[in-house]
């Protein structure tokens, strides 16, 4: 019987066959690493506790935003197997067996830019939090995201606006408020991915019928880059009724930001932030109302400006809008021309520490966490060892038996 060559090493021989060959032909025991799932590589992600405020945050969504050669696809010289980055996954343990919920924001396999929102069960303010990112699993062909569980149940609206080329006003919260775009355009200027550009005179994004949140408590968050600051207008808010009476808003007013909480058609309680709001720069503005006598507005990473005058309760909420307020009897109250990103609505009172961590995570991901060096899982290490052992050898079938030789 003639000798029939099968394959030349190294090549497309499956890892399982290589390990079997090593065991059968050399007596070397090579054990697959079932603890590291199927990811060939992993890295630590160490979150700096000094960026998390002074108290822990539960189920906190961090921004993982990194450009790294390892996150390029294999066709571009990297380690990621799937063209959409689906084999990049996050875990709470080094064994890569306890996955964390995450939502992909953007991925570029050519540059290795990967951005995702990852839910951290407990973000510690006293010790660094360590999670793990695994990648390099060729068996993954579909998304491994768990978008619904990335954002806790208090979120009613999370808008990313996506890639900067094609605008999306989709809400990441299943069953959350659905917005309609009225003239807004995609912008490549953003904090992550893409932004929403509004012209300050005719364009807005909103919903005239659905209530984003009903009554107290609530939190509004918005990243905004205004073209001017010495102006007035509504950045984001929810009217008290479909007739346009004010409800809960974040406004820009004369080089500052303010919150506006109204009860009925006339009782308005304004609270002006004491920090300067500048044009042509990105700002994070958040407003929390914990109760009728406890509320604040917070600009960037500054301490919140607080208020205690009784603001009462809402009734008949509706008209949630970005970039304007439908003002009853007086026309529309538009915000100045601006670009928006990462707008969020919660029916809970997010703490000042939560918002500090949000600002730090989004404004500077590279200092919020440190990405560790790449580690090959034992599966990958075994494969490399086998390839080194049999580089240049031929595998032959001779009388029904596998033979390895030069």
N, C-alpha and C positions, 0 to 999 in steps of 0.2 A: 504494500500500500504506500502510495506517495505521501509525502509530508505536506500538509495544507496550512499555509500561513493564515493566521486570523487577523491580528492587528499589530501595529508597531507602537511601542510605548515611547513617550506619553501620548495620550490621545483621548478618544471618546469612550474608553472603557469605563463602565460605572464603578463608583467607589466600592460598592459591595463586592464586585468581582475582584477588584484589586486586593481587598482585604482577604478574601477567600484564597486568592493565589498565594499571598504571603504566608498565610497559615499552613496551606497545603504543601508548599514547595520549600519553605525556609524554616518553618517551625517557629517563626517570630509571631507572638501573639499581639495583635493590634485590635483594641477594643473601640467600637464606635461610641461616641459621646452622646448618649441619649439625653443627658441633662441639658445640653445646649440646643435642644430642638433641632432644627435643620439649618439654622443660620451658620454660615461659614465663619463669620467675623462678628465681633461685638466691641463696643466701647462704653466706658462709663460717662455719665452726664452728671456732674457734681454741681448742685445748685448752692450758691453762696447764701448762707442764712442771713448775712448782714443786709441783703437786698429785700428781705421779706417782711420788714417792719419789726414790731416788738412783740407780736403775738402770732401763734400758728394760724394757718388758714386751711380749711378742710375742702377737699375736692376742688383744688385750685387748678385752672388751666394755664400752664406755662406756654410760652412761645419757644419752640425749638426751631431756630433759623440759622443754618450753617451752610457755608460753601466750602466743600472739601473734596479733594481728588478721589477719595475712597467712595464718595457718593455719586461719582460718575457711573454710568452704565459700563458694563464690561467691554462693550464695543467702542467706548471712548477711553479705555484704559483704566476704568475704575473697578469697583467690586460689586456694584448693584446689578442684579440679574434682570429685573423687570424694567421695561422701558418707561413705565409709569411710576416707578419707585415703590411698587406694592410690597416688595420683600423687605423694606425698611420698617421695622416694628420696635415697639418700646415695651420694656419689662421692668418690674420692680425688684427682680432678683437676678443674681449673676448667672443662675442656671437657665435663664431665659424661658422659664416655664409659667410665670405669672404675668400675663400681658396687662398693659395699661391701655385704657381707652384713649383714642387719638383721632384727630381729623387732619387730613392733609390740606394744607393751604396752597402750596405750589411746589412743583418739582421740575428741575431742568437737568436731564441726564447728561447733557453735553458739558455743562459747567460744574456740575456737582452741587448745585444750590438746592437745598431741601428745607422746606418750612412746614411745620405741623404744630397743632395745638394738642398738648398732652396733659391729661388729667392726673394730677398728683393727689393721692389720697390725703396725705398730711404734708403741707409745706411748713417745715419747721423754721422758727425764728431764732432758735438757740443752737442748733447743730446743722451742718450741711446735709442736704437731702441728696441721696445718690440713686439714680435710676440707670438703666442700661438700654442702649440702642443696638439691635442686631440687624444684620443684612447679609446678602449673598446666598439666598435660598432660591435655587433655580426652579423649584417645584411650584412657586407661587405665581399664579397668573391672574388673580382677582384681588380687588381691594380688601385689605385686612382692617380697614377703619371701623370704628364704633362711634360714629358721629353722635348718635342719640345719647350716649352715656358720657361723652366728653364734657358736656355742659350740664351742671347740676339742675335739678328740677325747678329751681327758682328763676332760672333764665327764661324769659319769654321772647326775647329777640336777640340774635347775634348775627350781624351783617359784616361780611368780609369784603365784598365787592370784587373779589377775585383778581384776575391777572393783569389788569391795566390795559388790555387790548379790547376785550369784550366785556362790557359791564354786566354784572349779575347783582340783582337785589334780593336774591334768595336768602331765606332765613335758615340758619343751621339748626334751629330748634324745630323738631317735628311737631306739626300742629300749631306752631306759633303764629304770630301775626304775619300776614302776607302783605308785602308792599308793592305798589305800582310805581314804575318810573314815569315821571312827567318831564321828559326833556334832558335829564341828567346824562352825562357822558363818562366813559371810562377814562381814568387818568393813570399814567405810569408813576406819578408822584404819589407815594403812599408810605405807610409805616411797614407794611408787609404785603406782598402780592400786588394788588392794584387798588386804586381809590375811586371815589365818586366825585366828579366835578360838577358844580352848580354855578350858574352865571349870576345869581343874586337878584334877578329881576323877573324871570318867568319860569325857571326850572326848580323842581322839587321832587322828592320821593315821599309817598305817603299812602295812607289807607283811610278813607273817609267813613268807614263803617265799623271796623273791628277795634275792640278795646285791647290795648297792649297790657295794661294792668288796671285793676279795679279801684283800689283805695290804698290806704297806708298799710304797710310801708312800701317804698319803692326806691330803686336806684336807676339813674340815667348816666350813661358813660358815652363819651364821644371823643375821637381824635379829629382835630380840625386844623387846617392850614389856611387862614384867611388872607385875602388880598389886601384888605385894609383892616385896621382895628378901631379907628376913630369913627365908629358908625353904630347902628343899632339894628337888631333883628333877631329872629328865633333860629337857633342852631338845630335844636331837636326838642320835641315836646309832644304832649298829648292834650288836646282841647278837652274842656269839661263836657261839652255836648256838641252835637252836629251843627248847632247854630254858630259855633266859633268862639264861645266864651273860653277864657283862659283856664288852663288846668294846671299842668305841671310842665315846666319848660326850663331849658338852659338857653340863656340869651347872651348875645354880645352887646355891650353898651359902653361906648366912649372909653376905649382902651382898657376895658375890664370885662369880666364875665359876671353874670348874675343868675340866680335862680328865681323863678317866678311861680308861686303857688297861689291859685285863686279858688275861692269858693263862691258859687253863684256867678252873677254877671258883673259884679262891681268890687267885691272884697278881694283885694290883691295884696299879697305879702311878698315884697321883693327882698332879696338878700344879695348885696354886692360883695364880690370877692375883693380882697384888699391888695392883690398882686397885679402887676402890669401884664396885660395881654397884648402881645406884639404881632404885627403882620408878617406875612411871608416866612412863617416858622410853624412847625408842628407843635400843637399843644394837646395835652390830655385834660379834659374837663369832666368832672363827675359831680353828681349831686345826689344826696341821700336824704330821704325823709323817713326817719324812724317812727315818729309819732307826730301828732299835731303841734307839739311844743319842743321837738328835737329834730333839727335838720341842719344841713350844711351844704356848702359848695367848695370844691377843691380844684385848684389849678396846678397841673403838672405834679411835682413831688412836694409842693408846699403843704404846710399844715392847713387843715380845713378852716374856712370861715363859718362860724356856727350862728344859728338863730334859735329863738325860743318863743317868739310871739305866736299865739295860737292861730294856726292856719285852718283849722276845721277839717271837714271831710269832703270827699268828692261825691258827685252824683251824675249819672248819665254820661260816663266817659266815652270818648270816641275821637276820630280825627288825629291819629298818630302820624306825625309828619317830620321829615328831615328838610331843613332849609327854609321853612316858612311856617306861618300860622294862618289858617283861614279865619280872618277876623270878621266877626259879625258886624255888618253895616258899615265897615270902614275899609273893605278891600283886603288884600293879602299883605301880610307882614313878612317880607322876605329877609333872610340873613344876607350879609354882604357876600360877594363872590368868594367862593372858598372851595377847597378840596377836603373831603371827609374820608375817614377810614375807621374800622373797628368800632361800630356803634353797638351798644348793648343796653338791654332793658331787663331789669330783675324786679320781681315782686317781693324782694327782701331788702333789708338794709345792709349793704356791703360795708364792712368796717373800713376805717382809715388805713389799717395795715393791709387789708386785701387790696385796696386801691394803690397803695404804695408799691406793693409787689407787682400789680398789673402795670404800673408805669415803668418800673425797672425792667420787667420782663420784655415789654414791647419796645421801649426806647433804646435798650442796649442789650440784646440777647447775649452778645459775646462776653459781657461782664456779669450777667445774671447767672450764667453757668459756665463751667469749664468742661471741654470735651477731652476725654482721656485718649491715650494712645490705642491703636488698633491691636486687638488680640485675636488670634486665630483660635477657633474652637478646636477641641480634640479631633473632631471629624476632619476638619481641614488640615490639621497638622499630620494626621495619619495619612491622608491622601498625598501630601507633599513628600512624606517619608517614603511611601511606596513608589511614587514617581521617580524619586532619586535612586531608589534601589534598582529599578528596572528600566531606567533611561537607556535607550539604544538596544534593548533586547527585543527579540521576537517571540511571540506566543504561537506555538504550533500544536496542531492536533495530530497525534501519532498513535494509531491503533486504539482510538477512543480515549486517549489520555492527553492531558495538556502538558506540553513540554516548553520550557523557557530556555533560550540560548541566544548566543550572539548571531 
